[in-house]
């Protein structure tokens, strides 16, 4: 894990679940020169400022849709962690252009502003929903991923490096099923959309640590994917509320039975390491040219028909392990 001490770091969506934990992590594990929390919600910034206080912390109201404002926030910044996104599947379907403005046009604004302002590194958070998407949220994140993997070509040899971190459902985040099951438990009945459904799971702390690590590993244009466990939704529900009845209510629009983080079509570009995968850029530039060496190790090519799916994963969480993750 590379040290971010003496760096000036800006986090878009800095008041969200990831942003708050990542900023705490920076303050506890590193000694950054400056941290800028960039988000558009003044109430969340006010509440966060009551919880997290440090002399190097700055709160900056702004939206990634507004490139001029974003460039203003980048004064002296050398590292960007881009976590801002419109993430609710139903809201995105109902307000498609708003989702596109934030997730796609916002990504372009982050890239252009980073190039214009002399930023050194940009890492963007992605999701398994971006792989073979069937809803608008996933489609916009796929577009965002493609924009970021191509950004190094736009930046040129001396410009910033761009990379992506992609992982699955975050245990206990506002959009996950965990808060829903906790709310439903007193009723004695949990609603399950489909008893065959599987998902990748990662804790917020694991996600934060992985992003920190990838900031030190990135060369430009890669997609980093951690090796994380899968779990069946029915097993998850049983571990959280063994006394509850499970009611099958049917799969929702825009929802998949299983998720994928590496599609078979990208197996030729994928390298495997001990605890993560890297999808290499199809057209590498600058430092990304040459052998894919990370942590001093050369990645192993995966099989030609390899795909990283939640239902065929070789790592599965038990009920006890999942409860420990929730804690």
N, C-alpha and C positions, 0 to 999 in steps of 0.2 A: 504494500500500500504506500504510494508516494505521498510525501508530506505536502500539504497545502499551506504550510506555514509561510508567512510573508506574501501570500497571494491575495489578490482582491477578487472576490467571487460574487457573482450575481445569480440569484435563484429566481426564475420566473415561476409564478404560481407558488410563491414562497410561503403563503399562509395556509396551504393545503396540508393534508396528512403527511405526505412525503416531505414537503418543504420544511415544516416545523421540525420533524425528526432529523432531517439532514442538517439543518442549521444548528441544532443542539449538538449533533455529532461533530460538526466543524469546530465548535467552541470547546468541546471536551477533548477531542483527539488531535487537534491541530492548533496553530496559533496564527490564524489569518490576519492580514493587515486590515482588511475591510470586508464586510459581508453586506450585500444589498438585497433586501427582500422586496421583490418587484411583484405587485399584484394590484387588482383593481377594486378590491373590497376594503373600504376604509374601516368598517366595523371589525373585520377579522384582523386587520393590522393593529388596531387599537387593543383588541383582546390579547393578541400575541405579544405586544409590547409590554403588557402587564405580567406576562408569564416568563418571557425571555428578555433579559437585559444584559447588554455588554457594550463596552465603549466603542468597539469596532462595528457595531450593528447599525445599519441604516434602513429605514422604511421608506419606500418610494412608491407612491400611487401611480399606476399606469397600466396600460393594456398592450399586449403583444400585437394587437391590431394596429396600434398607433406607432409607426416606425420612428417618427420624429421624436416622440416622447421617450421611446425605448433607447434611441441613440444618446439622448441626454443622460439617461441613467447609466450608460456604459462608460462614462468618463473615468479613466484609470483602471477599468476592469480588465483582468487577463483571463478569467475563466467564467464560463456560463454553464449553469445546469438548467436545462429547459424542461420544466415540469408542468407548465401551464397548459391546460387543455379543457375542452368541453367534453365530458366523459359519459354523461348519462345517455344510454341508448335510446330510451323513449323520447327524451327531450330533443335529441339530435334528429330523430325521425320527424318530429313535429315542427322543428325549427331548422331545417337543413342548411339554409344559407348562413345562419348564425354559427353553426358548427364548422362549416367550411371556412368562414372568415377567421375563426380562432385557430383551428387546427391546421389549416393549409396555408392561408395567407399569413397567419401569425408565424408559422415556421419560416416562410420566406423572409419575413421582416427580421426575425432573429438572425438569420444567416447574413443578410445584406448589412444589417447594423453591425454585426460582429466583424465583418470584413472592413467596413468603413472606419471602425473605431479601434482597430489594432488589437483585438482580442486574440489570445493564443490558442485556447481550447474551448470547444463547445460540445457538451454531451447532452443528448435528448432522450427523454424517457418514452419508451414505446410500450406495446401491449400485445398479448397473443391474439387479440381481436383484429390486429392488422394483417394477419396471415390468412389468405383466402377469405376475405371479409364477406359477410352476408348482410351487414347493416351499415348505415352511413357512418357511424362512429368509427368502425373498423376501416372503412374505405378512406376516411380522411386521415387516419393514422398511417395507413399504407402510403398515401400520398406524402405525408410528412416524412416518413422513413426514406422514401425515394429521394426527396428533396435534400435531406441531410446527407445521405450516402453520396450524392453527386456534388455536394457543396464544395468539396476540396478542389474540384476542377475549376469552379468559379473563383475560389480564393487564390489560386496560383501557388507557386512553390514557396513563397514567403508569407502566405496568409495563414489564417487560423486553421487548425485541424478540427474536423467534425466526426462524431461517432454516435452510436445509438446503443442504449441498453434496453433489452426487451425481456419482460418476465410476465408471470401469470397473475392470478388473483392474489391480492394482498389481504392476509388474515385480519379481520376486524376493521378494514377501511369502510368508509361510509357507503360505498357501493356494493360491498360484499354481502353474501347471504348470512353471515354470522350475526350481525345486529338484528336481522329479520327473525332468525330462529330464537334469539334471546327474547325478543318482544313477543313471539308467539308461544313460547314455552308455558306460561301460566294458563293458557287456554287448553292445554293438553293435546294440541294438534299442530303439526308442522306441515306447511304446504311444500310439496316437491313437484317440480315441473315434469320431470321424467326420471324414472328409477334407474335408467341406464347411464345417466349423465355423469361425466367426470370433469375435473378441473385441476389445473396446476395451482399449487399454493406456495406462498412465500410470506415470511413475516416482514413487517415494515423495517425492522432493524437489519434483516438480511439484505433487503433491497437497498437500503442506505449504504451498507458496507460494500456491496457489490459496485454501486455507482462510484464510490470513492476509489475503489481498487481500479476500476476501468479508466478513470481519469489518468492514472499512472501508466496503464498499459497501452492506451489508444495510440495508433499511428495515423489514422485518418480513413474514414469511409467504412469502418467495420460495424457489424451488429453483434454485440456481446449478449449471450444468453446463458444464465446460470443453470446448473443441473439442480432441479428442485423436484419434490415429490408430487405425485398425483393423489387424488382421493375421490371416491365415489360420493356423490351428494347424499345418498341414502346412508352411507357409513358415517359421514360427517354429522348428519342429523341425529343418528343413533348415539354417537359419542357425546353430543351436546345435551341431548334430552332423551335418555333411554326409555323413560316412562311415557313418552308422547306417541300418539298415533301419527302415522305419516299419510297424508292425503295427496294423491297424484292429481294435479290440476291441469296438466298439459303444458307443452313447451310454448314459450312466449315468442311473439314476432321478433325476428332478428337474433334469436338465440340458437346456439349450436348444441348438439349432444356432447361433442368433445372439442377441445381446443388444440391448436397446433402452434408451435413456436418456430419450427424449421420445416418448411415444405420440401417435399422430395425434389422438386425442381431446383432447389438451391443446395442440394447435397454436394454437388461438384465444387462449390465454393466454401464448404463448411469444413472447419478443422476442430478436432476434439482435444480438449485438455482435461486434466484430472477432475475439475469441478465446474467446468464451463465449456461452452462452444463459442466459436467465432465464425460468423459468415463474413468472408473476405469481400472487399469491393470487386465488382466485375471488371472495373477499369481503374486500377490503383494509380495513385499519383504520389509524388514526393516521398516521404518517409515510409509510405505503405508499400512501395515497390520492393520486391525481394522476398526472401523466405519469411513466412509468418511466425516470428519468434516473439513469444510473450512470457514474462517471468523467466526469461532465459531458456525457454523450452520451445522446441519445434512442434507445432500441432500435428496430430495424426489425421489424415484424410478419413472421412466416414465412408461407409459403403455407398455404392451408386444409387441404391433404392432407399437410402436412409430418410426417415422423417421423424421429427420429434413431436409426438402426439401425446395428449393426456391419457388416452386409453391404452396405448402400447408402451408407455413409459416403463423403465425398469426400476424406478423408485416409487414406492407407495408408502403413504403415511398411515400408521395405525390410529385408532381412536385416541389412545393415550398420547401419542406423539402430536396429534392435532390439538388436543386440549393444552398440551404444553406450549404449542405455538400461540394459541389464543392468549394464554397467560403472559 
